[in-house]
């Protein structure tokens, strides 16, 4: 399970909010994410490895895309450590809720 709160002054201006939870793959495979709740303004997600390089591709979810599974990275080697990074899509400062919750498979 993943959950949190994302808020940025502007989608292109605000920093990525990087999780402090390090996850590690157990075997080669895809890393997917499905949200059960999303921020009103939508969310952008990417994976970072230990040297802070992006793994796979950045994915975007609009507020109405709950239940939609997206692949963040394909064929990731086993024993790969990574963290999630989140960014608000819309620079709206009155778009609460800013919270999200979902399930990540790796």
FENSULHU-V935441 format. One record per helix or strand of 2 or more residues. SS is the DSSP state (@ for helix, = for strand). FROM is the first residue (numbers start at 0). LEN is the number of residues. If there is no record, write none. Layout:
ss:SS from:FROM len:LEN
ss:SS from:FROM len:LEN
This chain:
ss:= from:1 len:4
ss:= from:16 len:2
ss:= from:22 len:2
ss:= from:28 len:9
ss:= from:42 len:6
ss:= from:53 len:8
ss:= from:69 len:7
ss:= from:80 len:8
ss:= from:98 len:7
